[in-house]
């Protein structure tokens, strides 16, 4: 993986990743190096929520192929995916994405176990599923065997029998809306009350669009896949357009085998 921006200082000549010319050669970054590159910003004062999104898009704007992101991903993309999860307190995903992508509980990474302990985090991030209907299969491992309880974010008007089914399965139901749906800002506040301030959303496009429209997204980690798919696949964010496009600034850019790993932050 090559770092394109910002340009790092030249490593010492004894570094095994350095050739005779003094430039860094292509190599697979360690999980610790990726974690340092993608570290959450340190707050100046009390902890505040920081919502980061991780999405992938083809050159022609498709966020999926055949309904899933895996066909447009890569091994390097999955390393970044795993690293971002390992840094987060909680991973937020829409119910449809959980179903289509076959979500499973987050797994512990030995390389970052001490870093998570030092940061006051549990062994893995919790998975938070956003669902208005709660039409979820509560017999799946995501609910029956996570290292930390899975969260279900829903509205106050959710069916009581479905709430009861989620709780029987071991999930923690969090009410984050007055009606049938979830209010994005209220969801972040509810997660913060549970001690989750380093937030990561993996979409899908509908949920991503809600976060964009609500103006609560702080950072976008976007993998640009060097593929063309055509078709009518969704973009990374769907739903109503914002009145004025929101400007983000480029924080870093990495590259491997034509895949670009960009990181943008709120301006």
N, C-alpha and C positions, 0 to 999 in steps of 0.2 A: 504494500500500500504506500503510495507516495503522498506526501503532504505538499499541496500546491499553494495554500495560503492559510495563515501567514507563513512566511518563510522562516524556518527555525534556524538558530545558530548552528554553524558547522560542528558536528560532533568530533571528539578527539580521534586521532588516527588509529588509536588502539581499539576503537569501537568495532566489534565484529561485523557491524552492518555497513562499514565504510570501506570503499575500495581504495586502491592505491592513489587515486586522484583526489581523495578527500571528500567526495560526494557520497551521500547516502545511497546505497544500492536498494533495489526492490527487495522487500522481504515482508513476511506476514507480521504485523504488529502484535505484540502481546496484549492480553486482556488488560493488564495494568496500564500500558501505554494508551490504549483506547479509552480507558476509564479517565485518565488524566486529561485527555483531549476533550472529552465530553462532560467533564465535571459540572455539576450545577453551580451557578454563581453563589458566592458567599454573601449573605445579606449584611448590609451595613448596620442594621439594628436588629430588632426581634425577628424571628423566622417569619417568612411570608410565603404564600403559595407561589410556586413557579410551575406553570403548565407548559410542558414540552410535548410536541407531537412528532411522531416518527411515521413517515409515509414513503411510499415508493411510486414513481411514475415513469412511464415510457417516454420516449422522445416526442410522441404525438399525444401525450396527455392522458394515457390510460392508467388508472390506478389498479386495475385488475385484468386478468385474462381468464375467461371461463369462470368468472365469479370469484377468483382467488388471486392473491398477490404473489404466491410462490412461483408461478411460471415466469414472472418478470424480475425475480430476485436473483441473488447469487450467493456464493459462500461468504464473500466479504460482507455483503449486505446482512447476512444472518449473524455474522460476528458483531457488527454494529448493533443489530437488533438485540442480541443477547446482552451486550454491554449496557445499552440504555436501560434495559430491564433491571440489570444488576445495580444500577445507580438509583433507581426510583424507590419511593415509599409505596406507591400504588400504581398499577397499570389499569387505565380506564379504556373499556371497549364497548361498542354497541352490541346489542343482542344478536343482530343479524351477522355481524362480523364473527362473533363467538361461534355461531352455528356454522357458518361457511368455512371458517378457517380451522375448525375443530380444536378450539382452545383447550389447553390443559393447564394444570397449576404451574406456576413459575418454579423453576428448579434452582437449588442452591449452587453457587459457584465457589469452590474452595479458594480460588485465587483472590476473591474479593471478600471473603468471609470476615477477615479482621477489619477491613475498611468499613464494612457495614456495621460491625460491632462498635467501632470507634465513633461512627456517625450516629449511634443510637438507634440503628435500624434493626429490624428482625432479620432472620436468616434469608428471607426472600420477600419481594414485594407482594402485597395482596393484589388480587385481580378484582376489579370493580366492574360489574356488568351493568350497563344502562339499559333498562327495559321498562316500557310503560305497561305492557300486558303481562309480564312475567311468564310468558309461554316459553319456558326453558326446560330442558331435560335435566332435572335435579338428580338423576342417577349417574351422571357423568363424573369422571374423576375430578373435574374442576370444582365440584361441590362436595364430593364424598371423601376425597383424600388430599386436600391441599396442606402444605406445611403451616400456612396461616389461613384463617377462615376467608372464604370468598365473600366479597361484598356485592350486594344487589342494590343499585340506585333506582328508585322508582318514585311515582307521585302518590299523593295522599289518597287519590281515588282508585288506586290499584285494588284488584279483587282480593278480599280478605282470605279466601281459600288458597289463592296463589301465594300470598305472603306467608301463610301458615306452612305451605308446602316447602317454600324456600327455607324457612327457619327449621323445619324438621330435618332437612337435608344438611343442616349445619351452616348455612349461609347467614350472614348478618344483613338484614334489610335496613336500608337507610332511606328515609323519606326526604326527597329533595325537590319537591314541587307540590303546589296546591291542588293541581288537577290530575289528569291521567299521565302526564308527561313529566320530564325532569327539567328544571330550570338550571342552565349551565352554571351561572354564578352561585346559585344556592348549593349546587352539588359540590363545587370547590370549597365552599365554606363548611359544608358538612364533613368533608374529608379532612379539612384542617382541624376541625374540632376533635377528630379521632387521632390527631397527631401526624397526619399525612400532608406534608407541604411540598415534597419533591414529587411532582405528578408527571405521569407519562400517559399520553393517549395514543392508541394505535388505530384510531378510527372505528368504523369505516367512514366513508365519505359523508353520510348523513350526520353522524355525530360530529365529525370534523367541521362541517358547515355550521352546526349550531354553536360550536365554540368560537368560530370566526365571527359569526353574526353578533354574538354576545360581547365580543371584544375582550375575551378573557385569555386568549392564547398569547403566551410570552415568547415562545420559541418553536421553530419548525426545523426538524431534521429531515431533509428531503433527499432520498436517493434517486438520482436520475439514471434510469436504466437505458443502455444503448440499444434499445429495441423499438420496432415499429409494429403496431398491432392492427391499426384501423379499427373498424367496428364501432360499436356504440357503448363501450365500457365507460363507467363513471370516472370523473376526475377525482382528485384527492379530497375535494370538498364539494358538497352539493347543497341544495336548498336555496332559499331566497338570497339575492345579492345584497351586499352592503351598499349603503348610499354613496359612500366615498371609499375607494380602494385604500386599504391600510398599508403603509410602507414599513417594510422590515429591512434590516441591514445585514449584510453578509458577515458572519462571525468567523467561519472557517470553511475550508474546502479540501477534501481528500479525494484521491483517485486510485482505482485499481481496475485494470483490464477494461477500461472504457466506462466503468461505473463511476459516477460522481457522487460524493457524499457531502452534501452542502448542509450548512447550519446557519439559519437566519434568526435574528432576534428582533423583538419589537423596537422600532425606532424611538 
